[in-house]
Amino acid sequence: MPSLPVILVIDDERNTREGLRDAFADKYQVLLANDALQGMELLKSGKVDIVLTDLRMPGMDGMAFTREVSKRPEAPLIIMLTAYGSVQTAMEAVRAGAYDYLTKPVDLDELEMMIDRGLEELSKRRAQLRRGSGQAPEGIIGSSPAMRQLLEKAQQVASSRSTVLITGESGTGKELFAHALHAWSPRKRGPFVAVHCAALNENLLESELFGHEKGAFTGAQERVIGRFEKADRGTLFLDEIGEISLSTQVKLLRVLENRTLERVGGSTTIPVDVRLVAATNRDLKAMVKEGTFREDLFFRLNVVNLQLPPLREHPEDIPALLDHFLQELSRDNGKEIHGIARDALEVLAAYRWPGNIRELRNCVERMVVMTRGNLLTVTDIPREIVDAFAASPSPETENRQPEKTAEPAPQETPPPPPPMPLDIRANELAAMKRALEQAGGNRTRAAEILGISRRTLQRRILQYPELDSLREREE
């Protein structure tokens, strides 16, 4: 059984300490301290996930405690509680290293939601610290040779300042790899800022990237800081880079060459320290030849290229992806689903997934939401995927070479049975039923009796509504 998260409450008021303990004792392990120094000692004694600390206390106050503790590696998240709430105090607490801030009297429901969000954030931070040991970032699933090679290359280039271009079909996980490059880099404590270029028209995109001055255009009522400035000392991720206009490409190239920018409507040169990661599902080389993408910008972006393979090129990772998505989506939807039936796994593993990992995740989510049981079966799979599986060629017919026929040697044989009616569908259905009866319902054995593969038998079963009951049957 997993251990409960540990919450440390530091407050010089006994009623407050014990009230918070009583409110949360059923969900968390709660430790109590009556001042900051006692809290420091409890932090030394074991792992603490969240600290709830008062601001004004005798001796070391909550602000000084926060400044000291937040410097530590793998520090707990700190939530400041005080009766002296103000915007200025809140900002000072966050600058000191606090995760969040709540005024007294405390709303317990609001505090519980804040703690839960904090625990999720803490989990992500601790996962980032583990990534230096070579573990894949959260969400990047796969141990196939293609994925191992890709992860090794990403780790190798992450520590550099070089611009990286991530290419691949839609749904292959380009933004996840952009996050991985940031998390593995020396810039991991800086901001990660993402811009989806296709979602903005030319004028809005320039303003988003470079910012604008007050009065730069109609409606510009105040100065706005752009994404480049917001990503200073961190990573800027430009998704769908192939969608930006030629005029924006010129301005982007200037920033990459000089590492300075001017806001729209401004004349001040602003230095920026940003590591750029770009992604596209388009062929930028072809766009260069067509004249729709600048060659000099392409070379600036393509210093290091990470080419993400489509899912059909590493299908051996599908079972691990299915398991990951099943656990995540079952939890998110409040379902208790124990796994995927073997025949359903066979169908999902054989599908080509033109939408790649994103399509696979969407499929699992649909199955989880719609299933009535605690085991996903073929009947839960979307019909279009089952139909595509049933229509695909089987391995033995796909790879079979024409065989030379030889004259059979004359021999005495018993007289043949009377011919069956020429109803191919009825004959095939009868043959499958007979083989399954002889095999006691074991499909692998039934396939051997019929002289076909188990996958081919499964495909045939899917084509006959009369055998619907067999789809739900567990071997």
Disulfide bonds with the S-S distance in Angstrom:
none
